Amino acid sequence: MTKKITRRKFIKTTTVAGSAAAVMPYSLFSNRVKTRVRLGFIGTGLRGQWMLWLAAKYPEVSIPAICDIDDVMIASALKILKDGGKPEPRVYKKNDEDYENMIKNENLDGVYVATPWKWHHPMSVAAMKAGINVGTEVPAALTVDECWDLVKTSERSGKFCMIMENVCYRRDVMAILNMVREGMFGELLHCQGGYQHDLRHVKFNDGVNPYGGGVEFGEKGFSEAKWRTQHSIERNGDLYPTHGLGPVSSMLDINRGNRMTHLSSFSTQARGLNKYIVDNGGSDHPNASINFKCGDIVTTTIKCANGQTIMLSHDTNNPRPYSLNFRVQGTKGLWQKDARSIYVEGVSKNEHRWDDESSYLKQYDHPLWKRFENKAEGSGHGGMDFFILRAFIEALKGTKPVLDVYDAASMSVISPLSEKSIRLGSTAVKVPDFTRGKWKSNQPIFGLDDYA
């Protein structure tokens, strides 16, 4: 059985440069100082409702206000809070900018942003400027300038912006993180991740149900189809990199002893969405003439300061089983998720033959999962949603956010940089150092304390 790894132990044994963490803008939150928190929700669509349902389970969390412009979604959110025994919140729904009134008028410790992607950055910035901490769904921003704006606003305001990347808490991912930190794979060389998920029934539907079929989107669509499909029309790049990048960032100590320096991206031709429209709506359907810009498969290769490479894939427009395409490879062995296999030199049963991952995942199960397994059950996405929300609530109480504004920026910036690389013929483009050199002395924190 693996011994529990603590941040103190890790800092003593790690080879990461530096002996003390650099001062972050939220360093005053180094100890828990609150027992109750006031949390507002901006966005009560399907994702927002799910996280609202989880937040309502915390007796120490009050939810005094919510904001949305969709009466149907608001009604569902109010029912969730009523069923959860929470008082009815004030509702801000006047227009797209009514969130500004909510953050100005309400006395909030934090806001949870679960809106269409284009709103994540302006809502997060407005909240921090108003003295409110932020948890934002992914991606946190859509342009390089927006990523810098998040960082600078957090630093100036002293408020944190936590990216709510739930896959960092996937049970197998955290077990592999344990193996990495125990040195089982040796020195890491290469990691892979991605978002490989058939989303055609999300991007198109009948305008009534989220997965009801049909070939409509925009104003005729439902939920994500109202806005997500438009990104594939206007942009060519990795539109959703954080699910694959977040977990391997922790393994590679990105922003905490390591950083990404440059990347190159490549895209295939765009075929899947047009084919779906023709197959389901006919060649004479108005949407069949749309020129989708985003290639069906986008591959991004990233170089790290410490020598490692990362490969990300984005593949959402064709028929395929779900996969995040994880691979973690070092000088002593590797893990490949899709094959559910691990090989560790000198440990595996047979030389040059895979072991089933199950025994390793059980042996190296993360202490957080052992502690909260029962509470995480049924909380969404295999329990990951419980952990990411818990980490956010603990940060609102006063701990350092384990996924901070620098993580939000470095994970999210992959999208605009991949677009730029593809636009320039897949040339290499530099990844900004949002920490401005602090990565050299910042110490790892994710998964190294009870709250992390």
ChimeraX attribute file (.defattr): number of C-alpha atoms within 10 A of each C-alpha:
attribute: neighborCount
match mode: 1-to-1
recipient: residues
	/A:1	7
	/A:2	13
	/A:3	10
	/A:4	15
	/A:5	17
	/A:6	15
	/A:7	17
	/A:8	11
	/A:9	11
	/A:10	17
	/A:11	18
	/A:12	10
	/A:13	10
	/A:14	14
	/A:15	10
	/A:16	19
	/A:17	14
	/A:18	17
	/A:19	13
	/A:20	10
	/A:21	16
	/A:22	17
	/A:23	11
	/A:24	19
	/A:25	18
	/A:26	21
	/A:27	15
	/A:28	14
	/A:29	19
	/A:30	12
	/A:31	12
	/A:32	13
	/A:33	14
	/A:34	14
	/A:35	11
	/A:36	15
	/A:37	19
	/A:38	18
	/A:39	25
	/A:40	27
	/A:41	26
	/A:42	26
	/A:43	25
	/A:44	28
	/A:45	21
	/A:46	17
	/A:47	15
	/A:48	22
	/A:49	22
	/A:50	16
	/A:51	20
	/A:52	25
	/A:53	17
	/A:54	18
	/A:55	21
	/A:56	19
	/A:57	13
	/A:58	14
	/A:59	12
	/A:60	14
	/A:61	16
	/A:62	18
	/A:63	22
	/A:64	18
	/A:65	22
	/A:66	26
	/A:67	28
	/A:68	26
	/A:69	20
	/A:70	14
	/A:71	11
	/A:72	11
	/A:73	18
	/A:74	21
	/A:75	11
	/A:76	15
	/A:77	26
	/A:78	21
	/A:79	16
	/A:80	19
	/A:81	20
	/A:82	14
	/A:83	12
	/A:84	17
	/A:85	12
	/A:86	18
	/A:87	13
	/A:88	16
	/A:89	17
	/A:90	15
	/A:91	18
	/A:92	20
	/A:93	17
	/A:94	12
	/A:95	11
	/A:96	12
	/A:97	15
	/A:98	17
	/A:99	24
	/A:100	16
	/A:101	12
	/A:102	23
	/A:103	24
	/A:104	16
	/A:105	11
	/A:106	14
	/A:107	15
	/A:108	22
	/A:109	19
	/A:110	28
	/A:111	27
	/A:112	28
	/A:113	29
	/A:114	24
	/A:115	23
	/A:116	17
	/A:117	18
	/A:118	16
	/A:119	19
	/A:120	23
	/A:121	21
	/A:122	15
	/A:123	22
	/A:124	29
	/A:125	23
	/A:126	18
	/A:127	27
	/A:128	24
	/A:129	18
	/A:130	16
	/A:131	19
	/A:132	25
	/A:133	28
	/A:134	31
	/A:135	30
	/A:136	27
	/A:137	22
	/A:138	24
	/A:139	26
	/A:140	33
	/A:141	28
	/A:142	22
	/A:143	19
	/A:144	18
	/A:145	13
	/A:146	19
	/A:147	23
	/A:148	20
	/A:149	18
	/A:150	24
	/A:151	23
	/A:152	16
	/A:153	21
	/A:154	26
	/A:155	17
	/A:156	11
	/A:157	18
	/A:158	20
	/A:159	26
	/A:160	32
	/A:161	33
	/A:162	27
	/A:163	29
	/A:164	28
	/A:165	27
	/A:166	22
	/A:167	24
	/A:168	26
	/A:169	25
	/A:170	18
	/A:171	21
	/A:172	20
	/A:173	20
	/A:174	25
	/A:175	21
	/A:176	26
	/A:177	24
	/A:178	25
	/A:179	21
	/A:180	21
	/A:181	18
	/A:182	15
	/A:183	14
	/A:184	20
	/A:185	23
	/A:186	18
	/A:187	16
	/A:188	22
	/A:189	18
	/A:190	21
	/A:191	27
	/A:192	23
	/A:193	25
	/A:194	25
	/A:195	24
	/A:196	23
	/A:197	17
	/A:198	17
	/A:199	19
	/A:200	22
	/A:201	18
	/A:202	21
	/A:203	29
	/A:204	29
	/A:205	24
	/A:206	18
	/A:207	21
	/A:208	13
	/A:209	14
	/A:210	18
	/A:211	18
	/A:212	14
	/A:213	17
	/A:214	20
	/A:215	28
	/A:216	22
	/A:217	23
	/A:218	17
	/A:219	11
	/A:220	14
	/A:221	23
	/A:222	22
	/A:223	25
	/A:224	20
	/A:225	26
	/A:226	20
	/A:227	18
	/A:228	19
	/A:229	21
	/A:230	15
	/A:231	16
	/A:232	21
	/A:233	16
	/A:234	11
	/A:235	16
	/A:236	27
	/A:237	30
	/A:238	29
	/A:239	24
	/A:240	22
	/A:241	24
	/A:242	32
	/A:243	20
	/A:244	28
	/A:245	28
	/A:246	26
	/A:247	25
	/A:248	24
	/A:249	22
	/A:250	21
	/A:251	21
	/A:252	28
	/A:253	19
	/A:254	24
	/A:255	25
	/A:256	24
	/A:257	22
	/A:258	22
	/A:259	26
	/A:260	24
	/A:261	17
	/A:262	18
	/A:263	23
	/A:264	23
	/A:265	29
	/A:266	22
	/A:267	21
	/A:268	12
	/A:269	12
	/A:270	19
	/A:271	17
	/A:272	17
	/A:273	27
	/A:274	18
	/A:275	16
	/A:276	20
	/A:277	23
	/A:278	17
	/A:279	12
	/A:280	12
	/A:281	16
	/A:282	14
	/A:283	14
	/A:284	10
	/A:285	13
	/A:286	13
	/A:287	17
	/A:288	18
	/A:289	12
	/A:290	11
	/A:291	14
	/A:292	21
	/A:293	17
	/A:294	24
	/A:295	24
	/A:296	21
	/A:297	22
	/A:298	25
	/A:299	19
	/A:300	26
	/A:301	17
	/A:302	23
	/A:303	20
	/A:304	19
	/A:305	13
	/A:306	16
	/A:307	13
	/A:308	19
	/A:309	18
	/A:310	23
	/A:311	22
	/A:312	27
	/A:313	25
	/A:314	25
	/A:315	24
	/A:316	23
	/A:317	25
	/A:318	18
	/A:319	14
	/A:320	12
	/A:321	8
	/A:322	14
	/A:323	16
	/A:324	21
	/A:325	20
	/A:326	23
	/A:327	20
	/A:328	24
	/A:329	22
	/A:330	19
	/A:331	15
	/A:332	16
	/A:333	19
	/A:334	25
	/A:335	23
	/A:336	18
	/A:337	18
	/A:338	12
	/A:339	13
	/A:340	13
	/A:341	17
	/A:342	25
	/A:343	24
	/A:344	23
	/A:345	17
	/A:346	10
	/A:347	12
	/A:348	15
	/A:349	12
	/A:350	12
	/A:351	11
	/A:352	10
	/A:353	13
	/A:354	18
	/A:355	18
	/A:356	15
	/A:357	18
	/A:358	12
	/A:359	11
	/A:360	16
	/A:361	19
	/A:362	14
	/A:363	13
	/A:364	20
	/A:365	23
	/A:366	26
	/A:367	21
	/A:368	19
	/A:369	19
	/A:370	10
	/A:371	11
	/A:372	13
	/A:373	14
	/A:374	11
	/A:375	12
	/A:376	18
	/A:377	14
	/A:378	12
	/A:379	17
	/A:380	14
	/A:381	13
	/A:382	14
	/A:383	22
	/A:384	22
	/A:385	24
	/A:386	23
	/A:387	25
	/A:388	25
	/A:389	20
	/A:390	18
	/A:391	22
	/A:392	28
	/A:393	25
	/A:394	21
	/A:395	29
	/A:396	28
	/A:397	20
	/A:398	19
	/A:399	22
	/A:400	25
	/A:401	25
	/A:402	22
	/A:403	25
	/A:404	20
	/A:405	30
	/A:406	25
	/A:407	26
	/A:408	27
	/A:409	29
	/A:410	26
	/A:411	27
	/A:412	27
	/A:413	25
	/A:414	29
	/A:415	24
	/A:416	20
	/A:417	26
	/A:418	29
	/A:419	23
	/A:420	19
	/A:421	21
	/A:422	22
	/A:423	14
	/A:424	13
	/A:425	11
	/A:426	17
	/A:427	15
	/A:428	20
	/A:429	18
	/A:430	14
	/A:431	19
	/A:432	18
	/A:433	17
	/A:434	20
	/A:435	20
	/A:436	9
	/A:437	13
	/A:438	19
	/A:439	24
	/A:440	19
	/A:441	19
	/A:442	24
	/A:443	23
	/A:444	23
	/A:445	21
	/A:446	20
	/A:447	21
	/A:448	21
	/A:449	15
	/A:450	13
	/A:451	18
	/A:452	23
